[in-house]
Amino acid sequence: MLTLALLLSSQLLLLQNDGSDFKDLGKYLVIGFVLAVGAGVTFTVVRLRLRDRKPQTGQVISITSKDE
């Protein structure tokens, strides 16, 4: 959902700018890449921290028989 919002907002920025040349478009591409990498790293760090706070409940299934 966040990716879609970033994509739409970047398209609006490009459509509103009538006098852009290739240098400007390259700059926008680099800025978009940096923002996408930053969003990915932030999402991963937040997800890992939430996983560490709430450890998974381990349900152990034993395949050995009780006769031994």
N, C-alpha and C positions, 0 to 999 in steps of 0.2 A: 504494500500500500504506500509506504514511504517512497519507494523507488518510482512508482507511478506519479506521485506528486512532484518529485524532483524532475522527472522527465517532462511533465507538462509545464512546469515553471520554466525550465530551460528552453523549451520550444517557444513559449510566450516571449522570453527575452530576445530570442533570435528573430521572431516575426516582427517585433516592435521596432527593431533596429533596421532601418531601410538602407543606410549607407555603410554597411559592413563589407570589408574586403577579406582576403584570405588570412591576413595577419590577425585580424580580430577573431575570425572563426577558429583559428588555431589556438588563440589564447583562451577562448571559451571551451574548447575541447580539453585543454590541459586543466583548466579550473574544474570542469565537470569530472574529469578523471580523479583529480585530487579529492574532490568532495565525495565521490563514490567510494574511493578507498577509505577515506575517513569514516564514512557511514558504516562500511563493512567492519572495520576494526572496532568501532564503538559498539556495534550490535554484538559482535563476538565477545568482547570484554564484558558487557552487561550480562549476556547469556551465561557465560562461565561463572561470573560472580553469583548470579541467582542460583545456579546449579550447586555451587559450593555451600551456599547458605542452607539449602534444603536438600540434604543427601537423599539419594534414592533408597527406598526401602528394599532391602535384599530379601527376596523370597528364595530360600535354598531348597532345591529339590534333590533329594538323595536317590541315587540309582542302586545303592547297595541294599542287600536284604537285611532284615533285622535278625535273622537266624545266626549270623556270624558273631 
